[in-house]
């Protein structure tokens, strides 16, 4: 049996996003791999690598000598430079590929209309905005108008943001279509990652 491809993303939310949006996009573009099916068949292994020093991510599973695909959120400086170095290390290894999102994180590839269709209201956000935090604040202000968001403890803000992030990557993403993605990602960045994964699985990459 062919050895599996390791797909390393920062956390469980990112894994959920990628699997779910790939499934949605396959309705219109059949070249996109069915990540859920590939995982069930043992052709890929989805690995959350978040936590710790990003500089350690490229070599975390290197000893297994498997093909690897890494996808990291760009975040903000100085974190971006550390992640770019990690990407370069992975790309220097044969049979491995790494990429850094051009947007802040994967939630930024969601279209506001998809978020609204899922019941989250239509947010206004750009490529560098913390989408989960914006959604958490919007939800809080809708349900508790008499309590200022800035008056909440940071711990409470982080908890609400984490809940919003989970919802965005599991519920809102299900409302994405090829047309909505084309508006948010006109250069086809996300489709390119999925194509690379397909090539690495088949041995063409």
C-alpha positions in Angstrom: 0.0 0.0 0.0 1.2 3.5 -0.9 2.4 5.5 2.1 0.0 8.3 3.2 0.4 12.0 2.7 0.6 14.0 5.9 -1.4 17.2 5.8 -0.3 19.5 8.6 -2.3 22.6 9.6 -2.2 24.7 12.7 -5.3 23.4 14.4 -8.5 21.4 14.4 -10.5 24.4 13.1 -8.2 24.7 10.0 -8.6 21.0 9.3 -12.3 21.3 9.5 -12.3 24.2 7.1 -10.2 22.5 4.5 -12.1 19.3 4.5 -15.5 21.0 4.4 -14.7 23.6 1.7 -13.1 20.9 -0.5 -16.3 18.9 -0.2 -18.4 22.0 -1.1 -16.2 22.9 -4.1 -16.3 19.4 -5.5 -19.9 20.0 -6.4 -18.6 22.3 -9.2 -15.0 21.2 -9.8 -14.5 17.5 -9.7 -10.7 17.8 -9.9 -10.7 18.8 -6.2 -9.8 15.9 -3.9 -12.3 14.5 -1.5 -10.3 14.9 1.6 -12.8 13.0 3.8 -12.7 10.0 1.5 -9.0 10.1 1.2 -8.6 10.2 5.0 -11.0 7.3 5.4 -9.1 5.3 2.9 -5.8 6.0 4.7 -4.3 8.0 1.7 -3.9 11.1 3.8 -3.5 11.8 7.5 -4.7 15.2 8.8 -2.4 16.5 11.6 -3.0 19.6 13.7 0.5 21.0 14.6 -0.6 24.2 16.4 1.1 25.2 19.6 4.7 25.6 20.5 7.3 27.3 18.4 6.4 27.5 14.6 10.0 27.0 13.9 9.6 23.4 15.0 6.7 22.5 12.7 8.7 21.7 9.6 10.6 18.9 11.4 8.0 17.6 13.8 7.2 14.5 11.7 10.2 14.5 9.4 11.5 11.2 10.7 8.6 9.3 9.3 9.9 10.0 5.8 6.5 10.6 4.3 5.3 13.2 1.8 4.0 16.3 3.6 1.8 19.3 2.8 1.9 22.2 5.3 -0.5 25.2 5.4 0.1 28.0 7.9 -1.9 31.1 8.6 0.1 34.3 7.8 -1.0 36.1 11.0 0.9 39.3 11.6 4.5 40.5 12.0 6.8 39.4 13.5 5.1 36.0 13.5 4.8 36.1 9.7 8.6 36.0 9.2 8.9 32.9 11.5 6.3 31.1 9.4 7.9 32.1 6.2 11.2 30.5 7.4 9.2 27.3 8.3 7.7 27.2 4.8 11.1 27.5 3.2 12.4 24.6 5.3 9.6 22.4 4.2 9.8 23.3 0.5 13.5 22.4 0.6 12.7 18.8 1.2 11.8 16.5 -1.7 8.2 15.4 -1.8 7.0 18.1 0.5 5.2 21.4 0.0 4.3 24.2 2.4 2.4 27.4 1.9 1.5 30.5 3.8 -1.9 32.1 3.4 -1.9 35.5 1.9 -4.8 36.5 4.2 -4.5 36.6 7.9 -6.1 33.1 8.4 -8.4 30.7 6.7 -11.6 32.4 8.1 -10.7 35.4 5.9 -11.4 33.2 2.8 -15.0 33.0 3.8 -17.4 35.3 2.0 -19.6 37.6 4.2 -22.6 36.2 2.3 -21.8 32.7 3.4 -21.5 33.8 7.0 -24.9 35.6 6.7 -26.5 32.6 5.0 -25.4 30.4 8.0 -27.1 32.8 10.4 -24.1 34.9 11.5 -25.2 38.3 10.0 -23.2 39.9 7.2 -19.9 41.0 8.6 -17.7 43.6 6.9 -14.0 42.4 7.1 -10.8 42.5 5.1 -7.9 40.2 4.6 -6.1 41.3 7.7 -9.0 41.4 10.1 -9.6 38.9 13.0 -12.9 37.5 11.7 -13.7 35.3 14.7 -13.2 38.2 17.1 -15.4 40.5 14.9 -18.1 37.9 14.8 -17.9 37.3 18.6 -18.2 41.0 19.3 -21.1 41.4 16.9 -23.0 38.4 18.4 -22.4 39.7 21.9 -23.5 43.3 21.1 -26.7 41.9 19.5 -27.6 39.7 22.6 -26.3 42.0 25.3 -26.6 45.6 24.1 -26.4 47.0 27.6 -23.0 45.5 28.3 -20.0 47.1 26.5 -17.7 44.5 24.8 -14.6 46.4 25.9 -15.8 45.9 29.5 -15.6 42.1 29.2 -12.7 40.3 30.7 -10.1 39.3 28.1 -10.7 35.7 29.1 -14.4 36.0 28.2 -13.5 37.7 24.9 -11.1 34.9 24.0 -13.7 32.3 24.9 -16.4 33.9 22.8 -13.9 34.4 19.9 -13.0 30.7 20.1 -16.7 29.7 19.9 -17.1 32.0 16.9 -14.0 30.5 15.2 -15.3 27.0 15.7 -18.7 28.0 14.1 -17.1 29.7 11.2 -15.0 26.7 10.3 -17.7 24.2 10.7 -21.0 25.9 9.9 -20.4 29.1 7.8 -18.0 27.2 5.5 -20.8 24.9 4.5 -22.4 27.9 2.8 -19.5 28.6 0.5 -19.7 28.0 -3.2 -17.2 28.2 -6.1 -18.6 31.6 -7.0 -18.3 33.1 -3.5 -14.8 31.7 -3.2 -13.8 33.3 -6.5 -14.9 36.7 -5.1 -12.9 36.2 -1.9 -9.9 34.5 -3.6 -9.7 35.7 -7.2 -6.1 34.4 -7.7 -7.3 30.8 -6.8 -5.0 30.4 -3.9 -7.1 27.9 -2.1 -7.8 25.9 -5.2 -4.1 25.8 -5.8 -3.5 24.2 -2.4 -6.1 21.5 -3.1 -4.5 20.8 -6.5 -1.1 20.4 -4.9 -2.6 18.0 -2.3 -4.1 15.9 -5.1 -0.7 15.8 -6.9 1.1 14.8 -3.8 -1.4 12.0 -3.1 -1.1 10.6 -6.6 2.6 11.1 -6.7 2.6 13.7 -9.4 3.9 16.5 -7.2 
